[in-house]
Amino acid sequence: MRQVVLDTETTGLEVTQGHRIVEVAAVEMIDRRLSGRHFHQYVDPQRAVDEGALRVHGLDEAFLADKPVFGDIAAELADFLCGAQLIIHNAPFDTAFLFAEFERVGFPRSRLTDAGGALADVLDTLPMARELHPGKRNSLDALSERYGVDNSGRSLHGALLDAELLAEVYLAMTRGQESLMALLAAEEAAGLAAGDSGLAALDLVVVRASDAELAAHDALLAGMAGKQPALWAQP
């Protein structure tokens, strides 16, 4: 199975206010193992970066001025994401910005969400973490600490670093699921090796009650009945 862990950094919090992506990163996993392939690009947003966002990621307008605009990287990014399940922490935030950026350069939403599209299959790790750890902090930093993932190099947010951290957190969060799937796969393989085709192939022994046992059962039920007929004796 191909999965891609994705993160973005932006000029601000609200896509409806015209904020743009300034960094996007995606890290590939194949069958729950990091493949070593990734996509990473800083982007010239062609607008100012809010002070609040600058404090989060440190990417100012001077640094971004010579970077490509989103239209220059859109096709390569879409190709990298297509056909994979995307893993994103707080997915509605990142996908809203990605939809806006792709549509701005002529990628219709249907092209992104149809089967196999770049945003066709998205798994959000934030509600997953909230279900696993109700009432606790479930930020990426909190999850990294909880699962023993080293985030000591994360003084500022960065899309590539955060995608790599999220990949490790996701694998730790779902390790039990992986063990169960491996167990089921091993049992299935063992059954196939033995020529087992399922329940129909099992030699099941059916033990039926004798006449004496049935009579004793009826006598017990009769003794339990009161003035009104028991529910189990009613037709």
C-alpha positions as CSV (number, residue, x, y, z in Angstrom):
1,M,0.0,0.0,0.0
2,R,1.3,3.4,-0.9
3,Q,0.8,6.2,1.6
4,V,2.1,9.8,1.6
5,V,2.4,11.9,4.7
6,L,1.9,15.5,3.9
7,D,2.3,18.9,5.6
8,T,2.1,22.6,4.5
9,E,3.1,25.9,5.9
10,T,1.1,29.0,5.0
11,T,1.0,32.8,5.1
12,G,-1.8,32.7,7.6
13,L,-4.6,30.7,9.0
14,E,-7.6,31.5,6.8
15,V,-7.7,30.4,3.2
16,T,-10.9,32.4,2.7
17,Q,-8.8,35.6,3.4
18,G,-6.5,34.8,0.5
19,H,-3.7,33.2,2.5
20,R,-1.4,31.0,0.5
21,I,1.0,28.1,0.8
22,V,4.7,28.9,1.4
23,E,6.0,25.4,1.9
24,V,4.7,21.9,1.1
25,A,6.3,18.5,1.8
26,A,5.2,14.9,1.3
27,V,7.0,11.8,2.5
28,E,6.3,8.4,0.9
29,M,5.7,5.1,2.7
30,I,5.2,1.7,1.0
31,D,3.6,-1.0,3.1
32,R,4.2,1.1,6.2
33,R,7.9,1.6,5.5
34,L,9.5,4.9,4.6
35,S,10.7,4.5,1.0
36,G,13.2,7.4,1.0
37,R,11.3,9.3,-1.6
38,H,9.8,12.7,-0.8
39,F,8.6,15.9,-2.4
40,H,9.6,19.2,-0.8
41,Q,9.3,22.8,-2.1
42,Y,9.3,26.3,-0.8
43,V,6.8,28.5,-2.6
44,D,6.6,32.2,-3.4
45,P,3.1,33.1,-2.1
46,Q,3.0,36.4,-4.0
47,R,1.6,38.1,-0.9
48,A,2.7,39.2,2.6
49,V,3.2,36.7,5.4
50,D,1.3,37.4,8.6
51,E,3.4,38.0,11.7
52,G,1.7,35.1,13.5
53,A,2.6,32.7,10.8
54,L,6.1,34.0,10.6
55,R,6.6,33.3,14.3
56,V,5.5,29.7,13.6
57,H,7.6,28.8,10.6
58,G,10.1,31.7,10.2
59,L,9.7,31.9,6.4
60,D,9.7,35.6,5.5
61,E,9.0,37.3,2.2
62,A,12.7,37.9,1.5
63,F,13.5,34.2,1.8
64,L,10.5,33.3,-0.4
65,A,10.9,35.9,-3.1
66,D,13.1,33.8,-5.4
67,K,11.1,30.5,-4.9
68,P,8.8,29.1,-7.6
69,V,5.1,30.0,-7.5
70,F,2.7,27.2,-6.9
71,G,1.8,26.9,-10.6
72,D,5.3,25.9,-11.4
73,I,5.2,22.9,-9.0
74,A,1.5,21.9,-9.2
75,A,1.9,19.2,-11.8
76,E,4.9,17.6,-10.1
77,L,3.2,17.7,-6.7
78,A,-0.1,16.2,-8.1
79,D,1.9,13.4,-9.7
80,F,3.6,12.6,-6.4
81,L,0.4,12.5,-4.5
82,C,-1.8,10.7,-7.0
83,G,-2.7,7.1,-6.2
84,A,-1.7,7.3,-2.6
85,Q,-3.6,7.6,0.7
86,L,-2.6,10.9,2.2
87,I,-1.9,11.1,5.9
88,I,-2.3,14.6,7.3
89,H,-2.6,16.0,10.9
90,N,-5.7,18.3,10.9
91,A,-6.4,17.5,7.3
92,P,-9.2,20.1,6.7
93,F,-6.6,22.9,7.1
94,D,-4.0,21.5,4.6
95,T,-6.6,20.2,2.1
96,A,-8.4,23.6,2.0
97,F,-5.2,25.3,1.1
98,L,-4.2,22.6,-1.5
99,F,-7.7,22.8,-3.1
100,A,-7.4,26.6,-3.4
101,E,-3.9,26.5,-4.8
102,F,-4.6,23.7,-7.3
103,E,-7.9,25.3,-8.5
104,R,-6.1,28.7,-8.9
105,V,-3.8,27.2,-11.5
106,G,-6.6,25.2,-13.3
107,F,-6.8,21.9,-11.5
108,P,-10.6,21.3,-11.1
109,R,-11.7,19.8,-7.8
110,S,-13.1,16.7,-9.6
111,R,-9.6,16.0,-11.0
112,L,-8.2,16.1,-7.4
113,T,-10.9,14.0,-5.7
114,D,-11.9,11.4,-8.3
115,A,-10.6,7.8,-7.8
116,G,-6.8,8.0,-7.9
117,G,-6.7,11.8,-7.7
118,A,-4.2,13.7,-5.7
119,L,-6.7,14.3,-2.8
120,A,-8.9,11.3,-3.3
121,D,-8.1,9.4,-0.1
122,V,-7.2,11.4,3.0
123,L,-6.6,10.0,6.5
124,D,-6.7,12.6,9.3
125,T,-4.5,11.7,12.3
126,L,-6.0,14.4,14.6
127,P,-9.4,12.8,15.2
128,M,-7.6,9.4,15.3
129,A,-5.4,10.7,18.1
130,R,-8.4,12.3,19.9
131,E,-10.2,9.0,19.9
132,L,-7.1,7.1,21.2
133,H,-6.3,9.8,23.8
134,P,-9.5,11.6,24.9
135,G,-9.0,14.7,27.0
136,K,-5.3,15.0,26.2
137,R,-3.2,17.3,24.0
138,N,-2.9,15.8,20.6
139,S,-0.6,18.3,18.8
140,L,2.3,16.9,16.8
141,D,4.7,17.8,19.6
142,A,2.5,16.2,22.3
143,L,2.1,13.0,20.2
144,S,5.8,12.9,19.5
145,E,6.5,13.0,23.2
146,R,3.8,10.4,24.0
147,Y,5.2,7.9,21.5
148,G,8.8,8.5,22.0
149,V,9.5,10.2,18.7
150,D,12.5,12.5,18.8
151,N,11.4,16.1,17.9
152,S,14.3,17.9,19.5
153,G,15.1,19.5,16.2
154,R,11.7,21.2,15.9
155,S,12.4,24.7,17.2
156,L,10.1,26.0,14.3
157,H,7.5,24.3,12.2
158,G,8.8,23.1,8.9
159,A,6.7,21.1,6.4
160,L,9.4,18.4,5.7
161,L,10.4,17.9,9.3
162,D,6.8,17.8,10.4
163,A,5.8,15.3,7.7
164,E,8.7,13.1,8.8
165,L,7.7,13.3,12.4
166,L,4.1,12.6,11.6
167,A,5.1,9.5,9.6
168,E,6.8,8.1,12.7
169,V,3.9,9.1,15.0
170,Y,1.4,7.5,12.7
171,L,3.3,4.3,12.6
172,A,3.5,4.2,16.4
173,M,-0.2,5.0,16.7
174,T,-1.2,2.2,14.4
175,R,1.4,-0.4,15.5
176,G,-1.3,-2.5,17.2
177,Q,-3.3,-2.5,13.9
178,E,-0.2,-3.6,12.1
179,S,0.3,-6.5,14.5
180,L,-3.3,-7.6,14.1
181,M,-3.1,-7.5,10.3
182,A,0.2,-9.5,10.4
183,L,-1.4,-12.1,12.6
184,L,-4.5,-12.4,10.3
185,A,-2.2,-12.6,7.3
186,A,-0.1,-15.4,8.9
187,E,-3.2,-17.4,9.9
188,E,-4.6,-17.0,6.4
189,A,-1.3,-18.1,4.8
190,A,-1.1,-21.1,7.2
191,G,-4.7,-22.1,6.2
192,L,-3.9,-21.8,2.5
193,A,-0.7,-23.9,2.9
194,A,-2.7,-26.6,4.6
195,G,-5.3,-26.6,1.7
196,D,-7.9,-25.0,4.0
197,S,-10.7,-23.4,2.0
198,G,-12.6,-22.0,5.0
199,L,-15.3,-23.2,7.4
200,A,-16.7,-25.6,4.8
201,A,-13.4,-27.5,5.0
202,L,-13.5,-28.0,8.7
203,D,-14.6,-31.4,10.2
204,L,-17.1,-30.0,12.8
205,V,-18.6,-32.3,15.4
206,V,-22.2,-31.6,16.3
207,V,-23.3,-33.0,19.7
208,R,-27.1,-33.2,20.0
209,A,-29.1,-33.6,23.2
210,S,-30.4,-37.1,24.0
211,D,-34.2,-37.7,24.6
212,A,-33.5,-38.0,28.4
213,E,-31.7,-34.7,28.4
214,L,-34.5,-33.0,26.5
215,A,-37.0,-34.4,29.0
216,A,-35.0,-33.2,31.9
217,H,-34.8,-29.7,30.3
218,D,-38.6,-29.5,29.9
219,A,-39.1,-30.6,33.5
220,L,-36.8,-27.9,34.7
221,L,-38.6,-25.2,32.7
222,A,-42.0,-26.4,34.0
223,G,-40.7,-26.2,37.6
224,M,-39.6,-22.6,37.0
225,A,-43.0,-21.4,35.7
226,G,-45.3,-19.5,38.0
227,K,-49.1,-18.9,37.9
228,Q,-48.7,-17.3,34.5
229,P,-47.3,-19.3,31.6
230,A,-43.6,-18.6,31.1
231,L,-42.6,-16.6,28.1
232,W,-40.6,-19.5,26.7
233,A,-43.7,-21.8,27.0
234,Q,-45.9,-19.5,25.0
235,P,-46.5,-20.3,21.4
